[in-house]
Amino acid sequence: MAPPERKSILLSFEKPLVELEARIAQIRELAEENDVDVSIQLTQLEARATHLRQEIFSNLTPAQRLQVARHPRRPSTLDYIQAITDEWIELHGDRGSGKDDPALVGGVGRLDGQPVVILGHQKGRDTRDNVVRNFGMASPGGYRKAMRLMRHADRFSMPIITFIDTPGAYPGYEAEEMGQGEAIAFNLREMFGLKVPIVCTIIGEGGSGGALGIGVGDRLLMFEHSVYTVASPEACAAILWNDAGRSGEAAEALKITSWDLKQLGILDELLPEPVGGAHANPIEAADSLKQALVRQLVELAQLTPAVRQQQRYQKYRQIGVFAEAA
């Protein structure tokens, strides 16, 4: 029995493209039923669809890029790990609370033959999985597990790779009671002192302190349609204007896109995505990610630990520095 097809998820701005593709499929079906050659017309329509797809995804607004970053089919941390590593062993637990946080996963693997520690936020694929993984919002135990793995990497001289994809750290009462703020702050401090190379990549949604908890590194990479923000546009709009409906306006003001961050000097490398987003061709996206990670690790390996630590510190000290004109 063939597995059921996964229902496609349509974003609002994709409607003209989907209508055109449906028309192409209808014409092809009618041509086959009536034994009519319409190959020239189909070629023209398919070329038009390709051009339309490129036009749509090259002119997305920040709010639309946020929709792509949150797409339920967008490749996750575990998807990329499976695609880019030669072998992988997931490790569990923070060795403190006696629990394991499935919203933040990590373990040991080989990337292009090199032993590495990889960790990242993990969202669910459906409602049930999202409930289990808390929609990628990690608890204090998740950030403490991350630090345990990073210290393991530092002890055995293995580079650290982190994948960021979260709307933010879990803000629940229990998380606050367990020291959510302290866990994230502790990670921020300790990551500056690690001697091994650290490469952080925003693969989807990089939200607030939840992203920063595993986001201090020597290099910050970001997929083209990912976002990185101090607060979600919905939260920002609610705070500033008491109207979450103005989230599109907030997304513009927050400068959340990869292009904005590249221009501001926060981003080290922007990773292009397949036309239609990473979910349209996960294999191509994973290949692009792997090449970038290998290249960055080769460059960082040429530096001494002391130089890497100093450059890492200066990198973050310079963020937000500006000069006022007279």
C-alpha positions as CSV (number, residue, x, y, z in Angstrom):
1,M,0.0,0.0,0.0
2,A,1.4,3.4,-1.0
3,P,1.9,5.9,1.8
4,P,-0.6,8.8,1.7
5,E,0.5,12.0,0.1
6,R,1.3,14.9,2.5
7,K,-1.2,17.7,2.0
8,S,0.5,20.8,0.7
9,I,0.4,23.9,2.8
10,L,-0.4,27.1,0.8
11,L,0.9,30.5,1.9
12,S,-1.3,33.4,1.1
13,F,1.1,35.0,-1.4
14,E,1.5,31.7,-3.3
15,K,-2.1,31.7,-4.5
16,P,-1.4,33.1,-8.1
17,L,1.3,30.5,-8.5
18,V,-0.8,27.6,-7.3
19,E,-3.7,28.7,-9.6
20,L,-1.3,28.7,-12.6
21,E,0.1,25.3,-11.7
22,A,-3.4,23.9,-11.4
23,R,-4.2,25.3,-14.8
24,I,-1.1,23.6,-16.3
25,A,-2.1,20.3,-14.7
26,Q,-5.6,20.6,-16.1
27,I,-4.4,21.3,-19.6
28,R,-2.0,18.4,-19.5
29,E,-4.8,16.0,-18.3
30,L,-7.2,17.2,-21.0
31,A,-4.5,16.8,-23.7
32,E,-3.8,13.2,-22.6
33,E,-7.5,12.3,-22.6
34,N,-8.0,13.8,-26.1
35,D,-4.6,12.8,-27.5
36,V,-3.7,16.4,-28.4
37,D,-0.2,17.7,-28.6
38,V,0.1,20.9,-26.5
39,S,3.7,20.5,-25.6
40,I,4.6,24.0,-26.9
41,Q,1.8,25.7,-24.9
42,L,2.8,23.6,-21.8
43,T,6.4,24.6,-22.1
44,Q,5.4,28.3,-22.3
45,L,3.1,28.0,-19.2
46,E,5.8,26.1,-17.2
47,A,8.3,28.8,-18.0
48,R,5.8,31.4,-16.9
49,A,5.2,29.5,-13.7
50,T,9.0,29.3,-13.0
51,H,9.4,33.1,-13.6
52,L,6.4,33.8,-11.4
53,R,7.8,31.7,-8.6
54,Q,11.1,33.5,-8.8
55,E,9.4,36.9,-8.9
56,I,7.3,36.1,-5.8
57,F,10.1,34.8,-3.7
58,S,12.6,37.5,-4.6
59,N,10.2,40.2,-3.5
60,L,8.8,39.0,-0.2
61,T,8.0,41.4,2.5
62,P,9.5,40.8,6.0
63,A,6.0,39.5,7.2
64,Q,5.9,37.1,4.2
65,R,9.5,35.9,5.0
66,L,8.3,35.2,8.5
67,Q,5.6,33.0,7.1
68,V,8.2,31.0,5.1
69,A,10.4,30.7,8.2
70,R,7.5,29.3,10.1
71,H,6.4,26.9,7.3
72,P,5.4,23.5,8.9
73,R,7.3,21.7,6.2
74,R,10.5,23.7,6.6
75,P,13.5,21.4,7.3
76,S,14.3,21.1,11.0
77,T,17.4,20.6,13.0
78,L,17.1,16.8,12.9
79,D,16.3,16.9,9.1
80,Y,19.6,18.8,8.5
81,I,21.6,16.6,10.8
82,Q,20.4,13.5,9.0
83,A,21.2,15.0,5.6
84,I,24.7,16.5,6.3
85,T,26.3,14.1,8.8
86,D,28.2,10.9,8.0
87,E,27.0,9.4,11.3
88,W,25.1,10.8,14.3
89,I,24.4,9.8,17.9
90,E,21.8,11.8,19.9
91,L,22.6,12.5,23.6
92,H,19.9,13.2,26.2
93,G,19.5,14.9,29.6
94,D,21.0,17.9,31.4
95,R,22.5,15.7,34.2
96,G,20.7,18.0,36.6
97,S,16.9,17.8,36.5
98,G,16.7,14.2,35.5
99,K,14.6,15.1,32.5
100,D,15.3,15.5,28.8
101,D,13.9,18.5,26.8
102,P,12.9,17.4,23.3
103,A,12.6,21.0,22.2
104,L,16.4,21.2,22.1
105,V,18.3,18.2,20.7
106,G,22.0,17.5,20.4
107,G,24.6,14.9,20.0
108,V,27.9,13.8,18.5
109,G,28.4,13.3,14.7
110,R,30.8,13.4,11.8
111,L,30.6,16.2,9.3
112,D,32.7,15.5,6.2
113,G,34.7,13.1,8.3
114,Q,35.3,15.5,11.2
115,P,33.9,14.8,14.7
116,V,31.6,17.6,15.7
117,V,28.9,18.3,18.3
118,I,25.7,19.5,16.8
119,L,22.7,20.9,18.7
120,G,19.6,22.9,17.9
121,H,16.0,23.7,18.5
122,Q,13.5,21.1,17.2
123,K,9.9,21.9,16.3
124,G,7.3,19.3,15.6
125,R,5.9,18.2,12.3
126,D,2.2,18.1,13.4
127,T,0.1,19.3,16.3
128,R,0.9,16.2,18.5
129,D,4.6,16.4,17.8
130,N,4.6,20.1,18.4
131,V,3.0,19.6,21.8
132,V,5.7,17.1,22.7
133,R,8.5,19.4,21.6
134,N,6.7,22.5,22.9
135,F,6.8,24.2,19.5
136,G,10.6,24.4,19.7
137,M,10.5,26.5,22.9
138,A,13.2,25.1,25.1
139,S,13.1,24.9,28.9
140,P,16.0,25.6,31.3
141,G,16.8,21.9,31.1
142,G,17.2,22.2,27.4
143,Y,19.7,25.0,27.6
144,R,21.6,23.2,30.4
145,K,21.7,20.1,28.2
146,A,23.1,22.3,25.4
147,M,25.8,23.6,27.7
148,R,26.7,20.1,28.8
149,L,27.2,19.0,25.2
150,M,29.2,22.2,24.4
151,R,31.5,21.5,27.4
152,H,31.9,17.9,26.1
153,A,32.9,19.3,22.7
154,D,35.4,21.7,24.3
155,R,36.9,18.9,26.4
156,F,37.5,16.7,23.4
157,S,38.4,19.5,20.9
158,M,35.4,19.0,18.7
159,P,33.9,22.0,16.8
160,I,30.3,23.1,17.8
161,I,27.5,23.6,15.3
162,T,24.2,25.0,16.5
163,F,20.9,25.3,14.5
164,I,18.5,28.0,15.7
165,D,14.8,27.7,15.1
166,T,12.6,28.9,17.9
167,P,10.0,31.6,18.5
168,G,11.7,32.1,21.9
169,A,12.5,30.3,25.2
170,Y,9.5,28.7,26.9
171,P,7.9,31.5,29.1
172,G,5.8,29.3,31.3
173,Y,5.6,29.5,35.1
174,E,7.5,26.2,35.6
175,A,10.3,27.4,33.3
176,E,10.7,30.6,35.2
177,E,10.6,28.7,38.5
178,M,13.5,26.5,37.2
179,G,15.6,29.5,36.3
180,Q,15.0,30.2,32.6
181,G,16.8,33.5,32.6
182,E,19.7,32.2,34.5
183,A,20.1,29.2,32.2
184,I,20.3,31.4,29.1
185,A,22.5,34.0,30.7
186,F,24.9,31.2,31.9
187,N,25.1,29.9,28.3
188,L,25.9,33.4,26.9
189,R,28.8,33.8,29.3
190,E,30.2,30.3,28.9
191,M,30.1,30.2,25.1
192,F,32.4,33.2,25.0
193,G,35.0,31.1,26.9
194,L,34.9,27.9,24.8
195,K,38.1,27.2,23.0
196,V,36.7,25.3,20.0
197,P,35.2,26.8,16.9
198,I,31.5,27.6,17.1
199,V,29.3,28.1,14.0
200,C,25.7,29.1,14.6
201,T,23.1,28.9,11.8
202,I,19.5,30.3,11.8
203,I,17.6,27.7,9.9
204,G,14.1,29.1,10.5
205,E,12.9,31.5,13.3
206,G,15.4,33.0,15.6
207,G,13.4,34.5,18.4
208,S,14.6,36.5,21.4
209,G,16.7,35.0,24.2
210,G,15.6,31.6,23.2
211,A,17.8,31.9,20.1
212,L,20.7,33.6,21.9
213,G,20.9,30.7,24.4
214,I,22.8,28.7,21.7
215,G,23.6,31.6,19.4
216,V,27.0,32.9,20.6
217,G,29.6,31.8,18.0
218,D,32.6,32.7,15.8
219,R,30.3,32.7,12.7
220,L,26.6,33.4,12.3
221,L,25.0,32.0,9.2
222,M,21.4,32.4,8.2
223,F,19.2,31.0,5.5
224,E,17.7,33.5,3.0
225,H,14.1,33.3,4.2
226,S,14.9,32.9,7.9
227,V,14.3,35.7,10.5
228,Y,16.1,36.8,13.6
229,T,14.4,39.1,16.0
230,V,14.4,40.5,19.6
231,A,10.7,39.8,19.8
232,S,8.1,38.4,17.5
233,P,6.3,41.0,15.3
234,E,3.0,40.1,16.9
235,A,4.4,40.7,20.4
236,C,6.1,43.9,19.3
237,A,2.9,45.2,17.8
238,A,0.9,44.3,20.9
239,I,3.4,46.1,23.1
240,L,3.9,49.3,21.0
241,W,0.4,49.8,19.7
242,N,-1.8,47.4,21.7
243,D,-2.7,45.8,18.4
244,A,-1.2,42.5,17.3
245,G,-2.8,43.0,13.9
246,R,-0.1,45.5,13.0
247,S,2.5,42.8,13.0
248,G,3.4,43.4,9.4
249,E,4.3,47.0,10.3
250,A,6.3,45.8,13.2
251,A,8.2,43.2,11.0
252,E,9.3,46.1,8.7
253,A,10.5,48.2,11.7
254,L,12.3,45.3,13.5
255,K,14.7,44.6,10.6
256,I,14.3,40.8,11.0
257,T,15.3,39.5,7.6
258,S,18.6,38.0,6.5
259,W,19.2,40.9,4.2
260,D,18.7,43.4,7.0
261,L,21.1,41.6,9.3
262,K,23.7,41.3,6.6
263,Q,23.5,45.0,6.0
264,L,23.8,45.7,9.8
265,G,26.9,43.6,10.0
266,I,25.4,41.0,12.3
267,L,25.4,38.2,9.8
268,D,28.6,36.6,8.5
269,E,27.1,34.5,5.7
270,L,23.7,34.5,4.0
271,L,22.7,31.1,2.6
272,P,20.6,31.1,-0.5
273,E,17.5,28.9,-0.6
274,P,15.9,27.0,-3.4
275,V,13.2,29.0,-5.2
276,G,10.1,28.5,-3.1
277,G,12.0,28.1,0.1
278,A,14.0,25.4,1.8
279,H,10.9,23.2,2.1
280,A,10.6,23.2,-1.7
281,N,13.9,21.4,-2.1
282,P,15.3,20.2,1.3
283,I,18.2,18.3,-0.3
284,E,19.5,21.3,-2.1
285,A,19.1,23.4,1.0
286,A,21.0,20.8,3.1
287,D,23.8,20.7,0.5
288,S,24.2,24.4,0.6
289,L,24.3,24.3,4.4
290,K,26.9,21.6,4.5
291,Q,29.3,23.3,2.1
292,A,29.1,26.5,4.1
293,L,29.7,24.8,7.5
294,V,32.7,22.8,6.1
295,R,34.1,26.0,4.6
296,Q,33.7,28.0,7.9
297,L,35.2,25.2,10.0
298,V,38.3,25.0,7.8
299,E,38.8,28.8,8.1
300,L,38.3,28.7,11.9
301,A,40.7,25.8,12.4
302,Q,43.5,28.0,11.1
303,L,43.1,30.3,14.1
304,T,44.4,29.6,17.6
305,P,41.9,29.2,20.4
306,A,43.0,32.5,21.9
307,V,42.5,34.4,18.7
308,R,39.1,32.8,18.2
309,Q,38.0,33.8,21.7
310,Q,39.2,37.4,21.2
311,Q,37.5,37.7,17.8
312,R,34.3,36.2,19.1
313,Y,34.2,38.7,22.0
314,Q,34.9,41.7,19.6
315,K,32.3,40.5,17.2
316,Y,29.5,40.8,19.8
317,R,30.9,44.0,21.3
318,Q,30.6,45.7,17.9
319,I,26.9,44.8,17.4
320,G,24.8,47.9,17.7
321,V,27.6,50.3,17.6
322,F,26.8,53.4,15.5
323,A,28.0,56.9,15.0
324,E,25.7,60.0,15.2
325,A,26.1,62.6,12.5
326,A,26.5,66.2,13.6
